[in-house]
C-alpha cells in the first residue's frame, strides 16, 4: 500500500461520515479514527460556543478574533466587552500536552480524577497522565492557581501542544 492509497482512504473515511476504519494487508495494519467534535465554551460565556474538533482546539481558539468573545446584544448589565473577556482569557494559564498520546484524568479507572474544575493546584502537582508508547507520563501543573477548565476528556487522544487545562 502506497501513501496515495492511505490518503485516499483517509479522505473516504472523512467524506462518508465514518468514525473509524481498520484494514490489514499482509504485514500492514492500518487504523484510522476520527475524533468526535467537542463543544468548547470560551471564557465561561455560555452564550458563545463553537464546535471545534478535539485535535484542533489550540489552533482554532488562537484564530478566533476578539469579537467572538463578546456577549450577545441585549444581554443586560452582566455583558462583558470584548476587551474585558479577551483580557480574562489572556490572564488564564494553559497547560498544554508535551507529547502525543492518550490522556487519563486518574491513576486507574476506578480512582478519583487528579483534579476537577474549581480545585486549587500548586506548581508541580499532577493534573493527569498521558500514555505514549506504553509509558505513563505525568502531566504536572506549571502554575499555582485554580483549575478553570479541563479541556480534554478521559481516555481521549491528545496532540503535541494541545491545551489540556486552563488555570486561573
Backbone as a chain_set.jsonl record, in Angstrom:
{"seq": "XXXXXXXXXXXXXXXXXXXXXXXXXXXXXXXXXXXXXXXXXXXXXXXXXXXXXXXXXXXXXXXXXXXXXXXXXXXXXXXXXXXXXXXXXXXXXXXXXXXXXXXXXXXXXXXXXXXXXXXXXXXXXXXXXXXXXXXXXXXXXXXXXXXXXXXXXXXXXXXXXXXXXXXX", "coords": {"N": [[0.858, -1.169, 0.0], [0.603, 2.148, -0.88], [1.477, 5.585, -0.102], [-0.338, 7.337, -1.33], [-2.59, 5.721, -1.559], [-3.256, 5.443, 1.122], [-3.853, 8.093, 1.763], [-6.127, 8.461, 0.145], [-7.853, 6.639, 1.418], [-8.1, 7.894, 3.921], [-9.423, 10.248, 3.161], [-11.806, 9.142, 2.176], [-12.886, 8.015, 4.522], [-13.331, 10.35, 6.013], [-15.097, 11.824, 4.328], [-17.35, 10.176, 4.169], [-18.519, 10.068, 6.636], [-17.678, 8.168, 8.457], [-16.451, 6.958, 11.599], [-14.39, 5.343, 12.348], [-11.928, 3.121, 10.925], [-10.467, 0.126, 9.854], [-7.853, -1.754, 8.375], [-6.19, -4.609, 7.147], [-3.428, -5.695, 5.435], [-1.408, -7.991, 4.334], [1.616, -7.602, 5.993], [0.954, -5.114, 6.828], [-0.911, -3.101, 8.956], [-3.516, -0.939, 9.305], [-5.128, 1.654, 10.925], [-7.662, 3.971, 11.121], [-8.979, 6.681, 12.794], [-11.498, 8.941, 13.539], [-11.888, 11.686, 15.55], [-14.545, 12.707, 17.741], [-16.425, 15.782, 17.604], [-16.051, 18.426, 19.967], [-17.79, 20.542, 22.228], [-16.627, 23.614, 23.033], [-16.579, 25.966, 25.527], [-15.919, 29.285, 25.523], [-14.167, 31.311, 27.716], [-16.038, 31.003, 29.772], [-18.491, 32.005, 28.969], [-21.61, 31.167, 28.4], [-23.208, 31.767, 26.272], [-21.641, 31.903, 24.058], [-20.522, 29.556, 22.002], [-18.592, 27.181, 20.241], [-18.192, 24.757, 17.727], [-15.521, 22.627, 17.741], [-13.028, 20.591, 16.409], [-11.488, 18.07, 18.379], [-8.675, 17.72, 18.158], [-7.888, 20.121, 17.077], [-8.095, 22.259, 18.81], [-6.328, 24.224, 19.99], [-5.273, 25.681, 17.777], [-7.633, 26.609, 16.571], [-8.837, 28.136, 18.646], [-6.918, 30.096, 18.974], [-7.175, 31.378, 16.582], [-9.586, 32.711, 16.676], [-11.191, 35.842, 16.487], [-11.217, 38.731, 18.695], [-13.794, 39.741, 18.791], [-15.431, 37.526, 18.748], [-15.65, 36.8, 21.359], [-17.454, 38.369, 22.669], [-20.459, 39.161, 24.502], [-23.864, 38.435, 23.523], [-25.897, 40.94, 21.892], [-27.968, 43.009, 23.912], [-27.781, 41.58, 26.279], [-27.871, 42.55, 28.78], [-26.914, 44.023, 32.007], [-24.791, 42.433, 32.82], [-23.21, 41.927, 30.645], [-20.111, 41.395, 28.992], [-17.379, 43.287, 27.705], [-15.512, 43.004, 24.634], [-12.836, 43.526, 25.117], [-12.549, 43.169, 27.922], [-13.214, 40.445, 28.2], [-11.346, 39.225, 26.505], [-9.057, 39.965, 27.885], [-9.455, 38.506, 30.217], [-9.191, 35.925, 29.228], [-6.53, 36.019, 28.392], [-5.3, 36.231, 30.878], [-5.562, 33.739, 31.889], [-3.89, 30.644, 32.418], [-2.512, 28.221, 30.396], [-2.151, 24.744, 30.38], [-0.446, 22.691, 28.364], [-0.3, 19.78, 26.234], [2.649, 17.893, 26.355], [3.328, 15.939, 24.597], [2.266, 13.488, 22.127], [-0.411, 11.299, 22.697], [-2.481, 9.196, 24.825], [-4.785, 10.639, 26.975], [-5.294, 10.487, 30.466], [-7.365, 11.064, 33.25], [-7.054, 10.13, 35.796], [-5.29, 7.875, 38.048], [-6.09, 5.257, 37.829], [-8.86, 3.385, 36.413], [-10.942, 3.249, 38.348], [-10.289, 5.154, 40.187], [-10.408, 8.442, 41.732], [-10.462, 11.503, 39.799], [-7.372, 13.29, 39.188], [-7.535, 16.11, 39.334], [-10.278, 18.47, 39.444], [-12.595, 20.799, 37.952], [-12.411, 23.89, 39.55], [-10.752, 23.108, 41.591], [-7.945, 23.899, 43.665], [-4.603, 24.265, 42.633], [-1.1, 23.541, 42.815], [2.131, 24.529, 41.615], [3.797, 21.95, 39.941], [2.112, 19.955, 40.831], [0.396, 16.921, 40.072], [-1.692, 16.724, 37.282], [-2.786, 15.059, 35.409], [-2.364, 12.134, 33.307], [-0.448, 11.12, 30.51], [-0.412, 8.574, 28.251], [2.048, 7.241, 26.281], [3.387, 5.228, 23.888], [3.234, 2.988, 25.596], [4.283, 4.016, 27.928], [3.748, 5.785, 30.92], [3.227, 9.135, 31.404], [3.404, 11.671, 33.663], [1.471, 14.605, 33.88], [2.227, 17.679, 34.95], [1.254, 20.564, 36.833], [2.109, 23.741, 35.668], [1.774, 26.026, 36.961], [0.608, 27.915, 39.845], [-2.708, 28.041, 41.06], [-6.251, 28.065, 40.252], [-8.125, 25.438, 38.891], [-9.732, 26.133, 36.035], [-10.837, 25.05, 33.751], [-11.141, 21.824, 32.324], [-9.912, 20.699, 29.467], [-9.934, 18.431, 27.894], [-11.277, 15.14, 27.513], [-11.416, 12.143, 29.549], [-9.367, 9.437, 28.558], [-9.062, 10.366, 25.967], [-7.423, 10.895, 22.833], [-4.605, 12.921, 22.55], [-2.883, 15.692, 21.054], [0.463, 16.927, 20.4], [1.134, 19.902, 22.09], [-1.539, 20.527, 22.41], [-4.063, 22.185, 24.235], [-4.714, 21.268, 27.587], [-5.545, 21.892, 30.204], [-7.02, 24.758, 31.751], [-5.914, 27.241, 33.8], [-6.483, 29.554, 36.365]], "CA": [[0.0, 0.0, 0.0], [1.398, 3.356, -1.007], [0.98, 6.748, 0.641], [-1.527, 7.87, -2.015], [-3.706, 4.856, -1.178], [-3.603, 5.792, 2.506], [-4.507, 9.408, 1.713], [-7.478, 8.25, -0.392], [-8.633, 6.009, 2.484], [-8.397, 8.923, 4.928], [-10.444, 11.124, 2.588], [-13.059, 8.388, 2.117], [-13.397, 7.932, 5.892], [-13.808, 11.683, 6.384], [-16.229, 12.238, 3.493], [-18.507, 9.296, 4.333], [-19.035, 10.139, 7.996], [-17.217, 7.068, 9.299], [-15.642, 7.398, 12.737], [-13.177, 4.533, 12.418], [-11.717, 2.218, 9.8], [-9.27, -0.701, 10.022], [-7.553, -2.625, 7.245], [-4.959, -5.384, 7.267], [-2.992, -6.176, 4.131], [-0.081, -8.563, 4.553], [2.201, -7.164, 7.264], [0.486, -3.756, 7.114], [-2.152, -2.913, 9.696], [-3.811, 0.488, 9.291], [-6.329, 2.018, 11.662], [-7.961, 5.401, 11.016], [-10.037, 7.024, 13.733], [-11.849, 10.357, 13.523], [-12.385, 12.088, 16.866], [-15.796, 13.452, 17.785], [-16.271, 17.198, 17.901], [-16.392, 18.794, 21.331], [-18.214, 21.926, 22.384], [-15.734, 24.33, 23.931], [-17.12, 27.245, 25.933], [-14.807, 30.216, 25.639], [-14.202, 32.283, 28.81], [-17.176, 30.816, 30.659], [-19.677, 32.66, 28.442], [-22.406, 30.079, 27.845], [-23.847, 32.216, 25.045], [-20.691, 31.771, 22.959], [-19.991, 28.207, 21.893], [-18.164, 26.882, 18.89], [-17.822, 23.365, 17.513], [-14.108, 22.57, 17.403], [-12.501, 19.234, 16.517], [-10.64, 17.947, 19.564], [-7.256, 17.877, 17.855], [-7.576, 21.452, 16.588], [-8.551, 23.253, 19.77], [-5.387, 25.329, 20.17], [-5.203, 26.498, 16.575], [-8.915, 27.258, 16.348], [-9.06, 29.172, 19.653], [-5.991, 31.185, 18.704], [-7.598, 32.068, 15.37], [-10.817, 33.455, 16.894], [-10.993, 37.26, 16.786], [-11.75, 39.155, 19.994], [-15.23, 39.965, 18.664], [-16.11, 36.264, 19.018], [-15.774, 36.617, 22.796], [-18.402, 39.31, 23.254], [-21.785, 38.651, 24.811], [-24.812, 38.875, 22.515], [-26.523, 42.244, 22.131], [-29.13, 42.962, 24.781], [-27.632, 40.617, 27.365], [-28.088, 43.203, 30.063], [-25.803, 44.65, 32.715], [-23.695, 41.493, 33.004], [-22.482, 41.695, 29.394], [-18.704, 41.776, 29.027], [-16.86, 43.819, 26.452], [-14.506, 42.138, 24.012], [-11.549, 43.761, 25.771], [-12.554, 42.534, 29.243], [-13.209, 38.999, 28.049], [-10.048, 38.848, 25.943], [-8.083, 40.11, 28.971], [-9.66, 37.374, 31.12], [-8.605, 34.747, 28.584], [-5.081, 36.177, 28.425], [-4.789, 36.034, 32.23], [-5.577, 32.304, 32.155], [-2.659, 29.927, 32.099], [-2.851, 26.974, 29.725], [-1.224, 23.618, 30.467], [-0.581, 22.001, 27.084], [0.281, 18.442, 26.158], [4.034, 17.896, 25.899], [3.539, 14.847, 23.651], [1.089, 12.834, 21.565], [-0.727, 10.08, 23.43], [-3.831, 9.081, 25.375], [-4.89, 11.361, 28.242], [-6.066, 9.877, 31.551], [-7.528, 12.039, 34.328], [-6.807, 9.494, 37.093], [-4.25, 6.847, 38.008], [-6.722, 3.994, 37.442], [-10.252, 3.643, 36.024], [-11.846, 3.399, 39.488], [-9.779, 6.203, 41.087], [-10.892, 9.809, 41.532], [-9.576, 12.301, 38.936], [-6.339, 14.048, 39.886], [-8.105, 17.435, 39.608], [-11.568, 18.803, 38.846], [-12.811, 22.233, 37.825], [-12.581, 24.532, 40.846], [-9.701, 22.681, 42.522], [-6.716, 24.693, 43.749], [-3.428, 23.461, 42.285], [0.226, 24.131, 43.027], [3.112, 24.208, 40.588], [4.367, 20.626, 40.15], [1.069, 18.989, 41.188], [-0.042, 16.094, 38.947], [-3.02, 17.047, 36.769], [-3.252, 13.939, 34.601], [-1.332, 11.248, 32.763], [-0.532, 10.824, 29.082], [0.253, 7.328, 27.882], [2.657, 7.268, 24.956], [4.229, 4.051, 23.672], [3.147, 2.164, 26.809], [4.887, 4.713, 29.066], [2.847, 6.74, 31.555], [3.909, 10.405, 31.65], [2.589, 12.556, 34.49], [1.372, 15.996, 33.452], [2.252, 18.484, 36.165], [0.884, 21.965, 36.679], [3.212, 24.68, 35.522], [1.352, 27.25, 37.638], [-0.274, 27.883, 41.005], [-3.979, 28.67, 40.716], [-7.494, 27.305, 40.323], [-8.466, 24.807, 37.613], [-10.933, 26.755, 35.489], [-11.436, 24.159, 32.758], [-10.439, 20.636, 31.841], [-10.228, 20.855, 28.051], [-9.982, 17.128, 27.219], [-11.953, 14.09, 28.26], [-10.637, 10.973, 29.932], [-9.067, 8.464, 27.514], [-9.017, 10.985, 24.64], [-6.111, 11.044, 22.208], [-4.21, 14.327, 22.515], [-1.778, 16.044, 20.17], [1.508, 17.769, 20.977], [0.769, 21.31, 22.181], [-2.979, 20.702, 22.61], [-4.399, 22.617, 25.594], [-5.339, 20.249, 28.426], [-6.165, 22.539, 31.362], [-6.921, 26.214, 31.865], [-5.754, 27.565, 35.221], [-6.545, 30.996, 36.597]], "C": [[0.903, 1.23, 0.0], [0.729, 4.51, -0.275], [-0.27, 7.336, -0.007], [-2.764, 7.038, -1.699], [-4.189, 5.195, 0.227], [-4.332, 7.129, 2.54], [-5.933, 9.265, 1.191], [-8.38, 7.59, 0.654], [-9.039, 7.027, 3.545], [-9.495, 9.852, 4.423], [-11.797, 10.425, 2.545], [-13.691, 8.269, 3.502], [-14.018, 9.265, 6.293], [-15.081, 12.058, 5.627], [-17.487, 11.411, 3.737], [-19.03, 9.228, 5.756], [-18.642, 8.973, 8.886], [-16.395, 7.617, 10.459], [-14.394, 6.56, 12.909], [-13.144, 3.553, 11.252], [-10.436, 1.451, 10.056], [-9.107, -1.573, 8.789], [-6.241, -3.341, 7.533], [-4.645, -5.939, 5.888], [-1.568, -6.687, 4.283], [0.426, -8.189, 5.936], [1.709, -5.792, 7.692], [-0.841, -3.799, 7.852], [-2.37, -1.416, 9.791], [-5.127, 0.719, 10.005], [-6.492, 3.528, 11.575], [-9.127, 5.676, 11.944], [-10.253, 8.525, 13.688], [-12.471, 10.7, 14.869], [-13.705, 12.843, 16.731], [-15.5, 14.915, 18.054], [-16.699, 17.442, 19.343], [-16.871, 20.234, 21.33], [-17.316, 22.558, 23.426], [-16.384, 25.669, 24.249], [-15.956, 28.169, 26.216], [-15.085, 31.195, 26.771], [-15.453, 32.177, 29.666], [-18.451, 31.47, 30.184], [-20.523, 31.608, 27.75], [-23.11, 30.482, 26.559], [-22.937, 32.043, 23.836], [-20.131, 30.361, 22.973], [-19.619, 27.973, 20.446], [-17.802, 25.414, 18.815], [-16.39, 23.343, 17.02], [-13.674, 21.12, 17.46], [-11.492, 19.165, 17.646], [-9.18, 18.206, 19.265], [-6.903, 19.292, 17.447], [-7.939, 22.556, 17.547], [-7.617, 24.449, 19.847], [-5.374, 26.245, 18.97], [-6.5, 27.258, 16.36], [-9.166, 28.372, 17.36], [-8.148, 30.357, 19.413], [-6.451, 32.003, 17.515], [-8.865, 32.889, 15.574], [-10.521, 34.924, 17.181], [-11.647, 37.621, 18.113], [-13.253, 39.36, 19.941], [-16.021, 38.689, 18.954], [-16.382, 36.085, 20.51], [-16.844, 37.506, 23.419], [-19.737, 38.635, 23.517], [-22.752, 39.147, 23.747], [-25.449, 40.199, 22.897], [-27.747, 42.059, 23.01], [-28.998, 41.969, 25.922], [-27.777, 41.26, 28.728], [-26.816, 43.722, 30.686], [-24.594, 43.738, 32.826], [-22.867, 41.263, 31.749], [-21.051, 42.191, 29.522], [-18.32, 42.368, 27.683], [-15.827, 42.862, 25.906], [-13.166, 42.29, 24.716], [-11.483, 43.066, 27.125], [-12.462, 41.019, 29.122], [-11.885, 38.52, 27.498], [-8.971, 38.944, 27.018], [-8.215, 38.948, 29.954], [-9.049, 36.106, 30.534], [-7.096, 34.825, 28.643], [-4.514, 35.917, 29.815], [-4.825, 34.56, 32.635], [-4.246, 31.697, 31.743], [-3.065, 28.574, 31.536], [-1.753, 25.944, 29.965], [-1.474, 22.793, 29.212], [0.109, 20.64, 27.135], [1.713, 18.508, 25.639], [4.325, 16.806, 24.866], [2.207, 14.324, 23.132], [0.842, 11.554, 22.353], [-2.173, 10.07, 23.876], [-3.852, 9.709, 26.76], [-5.762, 10.575, 29.222], [-6.148, 10.879, 32.696], [-7.314, 11.445, 35.717], [-5.783, 8.377, 36.924], [-4.787, 5.463, 37.656], [-8.193, 4.276, 37.135], [-11.205, 3.871, 37.195], [-11.399, 4.478, 40.477], [-10.415, 7.552, 40.755], [-9.946, 10.546, 40.587], [-8.545, 13.057, 39.777], [-6.86, 15.431, 40.27], [-9.449, 17.566, 38.906], [-11.644, 20.321, 38.728], [-13.094, 22.801, 39.21], [-11.53, 24.145, 41.866], [-8.527, 23.654, 42.495], [-5.545, 23.768, 43.441], [-2.159, 24.259, 42.542], [1.131, 23.725, 41.876], [3.741, 22.856, 40.927], [3.352, 19.558, 40.522], [0.629, 18.223, 39.936], [-1.48, 16.43, 38.574], [-3.633, 15.878, 35.998], [-2.069, 13.113, 34.139], [-1.552, 11.14, 31.261], [0.271, 9.561, 28.828], [0.758, 7.463, 26.452], [3.605, 6.086, 24.855], [4.357, 3.214, 24.942], [3.869, 2.766, 28.015], [3.892, 5.732, 29.595], [3.642, 7.986, 31.934], [2.99, 11.309, 32.451], [2.63, 13.967, 33.921], [1.24, 16.822, 34.721], [1.866, 19.919, 35.852], [2.137, 22.823, 36.595], [2.96, 25.948, 36.331], [0.648, 26.928, 38.951], [-1.58, 28.527, 40.564], [-5.15, 27.739, 40.923], [-7.762, 26.715, 38.94], [-9.785, 25.403, 37.14], [-11.622, 25.856, 34.468], [-10.521, 22.973, 32.498], [-10.861, 20.522, 30.38], [-10.251, 19.55, 27.258], [-10.676, 16.117, 28.121], [-11.021, 12.931, 28.569], [-10.542, 10.007, 28.753], [-9.137, 9.041, 26.103], [-7.586, 11.023, 24.138], [-5.811, 12.536, 22.134], [-2.994, 14.5, 21.614], [-0.738, 16.848, 20.941], [1.028, 19.218, 20.959], [-0.713, 21.563, 22.396], [-3.252, 21.147, 24.044], [-5.152, 21.522, 26.353], [-6.134, 20.869, 29.57], [-6.016, 24.047, 31.232], [-6.938, 26.523, 33.353], [-5.763, 29.077, 35.369], [-5.921, 31.29, 37.939]], "O": [[1.845, 1.327, 0.786], [-0.433, 4.423, 0.12], [-1.171, 7.789, 0.698], [-3.863, 7.579, -1.584], [-5.392, 5.228, 0.487], [-5.317, 7.283, 3.263], [-6.852, 9.88, 1.732], [-9.553, 7.947, 0.764], [-10.177, 7.026, 4.013], [-10.401, 10.206, 5.178], [-12.823, 11.038, 2.842], [-14.907, 8.409, 3.639], [-15.114, 9.298, 6.853], [-16.036, 12.554, 6.225], [-18.592, 11.911, 3.527], [-19.899, 8.409, 6.054], [-19.213, 8.802, 9.963], [-15.717, 8.634, 10.312], [-13.435, 7.0, 13.543], [-14.174, 3.202, 10.676], [-9.425, 2.042, 10.433], [-10.084, -2.068, 8.227], [-5.307, -2.761, 8.088], [-5.488, -6.573, 5.253], [-0.626, -5.897, 4.354], [-0.25, -8.427, 6.937], [2.009, -5.346, 8.8], [-1.783, -4.461, 7.416], [-1.512, -0.694, 10.298], [-6.123, 0.055, 9.719], [-5.576, 4.278, 11.912], [-10.146, 4.988, 11.89], [-9.299, 9.297, 13.789], [-13.456, 10.087, 15.282], [-13.948, 13.526, 15.736], [-14.478, 15.26, 18.647], [-17.582, 16.767, 19.871], [-16.415, 21.049, 20.528], [-17.249, 22.096, 24.565], [-16.707, 26.431, 23.337], [-15.104, 27.87, 27.053], [-16.132, 31.843, 26.784], [-15.888, 33.178, 30.236], [-19.428, 31.493, 30.932], [-20.204, 31.193, 26.636], [-23.57, 29.612, 25.82], [-23.415, 32.038, 22.701], [-19.352, 30.008, 23.858], [-20.254, 28.503, 19.535], [-17.177, 24.878, 19.73], [-16.067, 23.961, 16.005], [-13.923, 20.458, 18.467], [-10.721, 20.102, 17.848], [-8.503, 18.86, 20.059], [-5.725, 19.65, 17.463], [-8.081, 23.703, 17.125], [-8.078, 25.588, 19.775], [-5.457, 27.464, 19.122], [-6.47, 28.436, 16.002], [-9.653, 29.441, 16.99], [-8.549, 31.502, 19.623], [-6.156, 33.196, 17.435], [-9.196, 33.704, 14.712], [-9.683, 35.225, 18.031], [-12.523, 36.905, 18.598], [-13.93, 39.173, 20.952], [-17.178, 38.771, 19.368], [-17.253, 35.3, 20.887], [-17.105, 37.387, 24.616], [-20.103, 37.668, 22.849], [-22.496, 40.176, 23.123], [-25.532, 40.541, 24.077], [-28.478, 41.078, 22.874], [-30.01, 41.551, 26.485], [-27.802, 40.557, 29.738], [-25.784, 43.853, 30.029], [-23.469, 44.228, 32.919], [-21.915, 40.482, 31.777], [-20.797, 43.258, 30.081], [-18.872, 41.994, 26.648], [-15.321, 42.005, 26.629], [-12.44, 41.312, 24.897], [-10.475, 42.44, 27.449], [-11.713, 40.38, 29.861], [-11.348, 37.516, 27.966], [-8.069, 38.108, 27.067], [-7.212, 38.455, 30.47], [-8.457, 35.306, 31.259], [-6.435, 33.822, 28.911], [-3.386, 35.441, 29.943], [-4.191, 34.172, 33.616], [-3.572, 32.186, 30.836], [-3.873, 27.865, 32.136], [-0.57, 26.231, 29.778], [-2.566, 22.263, 29.013], [0.98, 20.393, 27.969], [1.967, 19.111, 24.596], [5.426, 16.745, 24.319], [1.148, 14.682, 23.647], [1.778, 10.81, 22.644], [-2.994, 10.836, 23.372], [-3.041, 9.362, 27.619], [-6.824, 10.067, 28.86], [-5.142, 11.477, 33.078], [-7.383, 12.165, 36.713], [-5.451, 7.984, 35.806], [-4.027, 4.593, 37.231], [-8.72, 5.305, 37.557], [-12.18, 4.611, 37.055], [-12.057, 4.695, 41.494], [-10.895, 7.772, 39.643], [-8.751, 10.252, 40.566], [-8.807, 13.418, 40.925], [-6.656, 15.88, 41.397], [-9.729, 16.882, 37.922], [-10.849, 21.039, 39.334], [-13.913, 22.263, 39.955], [-11.421, 24.789, 42.909], [-8.158, 24.168, 41.439], [-5.493, 22.635, 43.919], [-2.155, 25.489, 42.491], [0.914, 22.694, 41.239], [4.17, 22.634, 42.06], [3.685, 18.373, 40.532], [0.503, 18.811, 38.862], [-2.373, 16.426, 39.421], [-4.854, 15.731, 35.946], [-0.926, 13.358, 34.525], [-2.688, 11.076, 30.791], [1.459, 9.48, 29.141], [-0.006, 7.76, 25.534], [4.53, 5.962, 25.657], [5.451, 2.789, 25.312], [4.046, 2.085, 29.025], [3.265, 6.458, 28.823], [4.609, 7.908, 32.691], [1.915, 11.678, 31.978], [3.687, 14.462, 33.53], [0.273, 16.688, 35.47], [2.116, 20.423, 34.757], [3.09, 22.646, 37.353], [3.811, 26.836, 36.388], [0.154, 25.818, 39.149], [-1.562, 29.468, 39.771], [-5.066, 26.759, 41.663], [-7.64, 27.411, 37.932], [-10.826, 25.205, 37.766], [-12.845, 25.891, 34.331], [-9.297, 23.102, 32.459], [-12.031, 20.277, 30.086], [-10.559, 19.563, 26.066], [-10.654, 16.24, 29.346], [-9.978, 12.761, 27.937], [-11.521, 9.789, 28.04], [-9.26, 8.288, 25.137], [-6.648, 11.166, 24.922], [-6.655, 13.324, 21.708], [-2.19, 13.584, 21.438], [-1.028, 17.386, 22.01], [0.566, 19.707, 19.927], [-1.113, 22.717, 22.551], [-2.725, 20.547, 24.98], [-6.098, 20.928, 25.836], [-7.246, 20.438, 29.873], [-5.034, 24.55, 30.686], [-7.851, 26.123, 34.075], [-5.127, 29.791, 34.594], [-5.86, 32.448, 38.351]]}, "num_chains": 1, "name": "protein.A"}
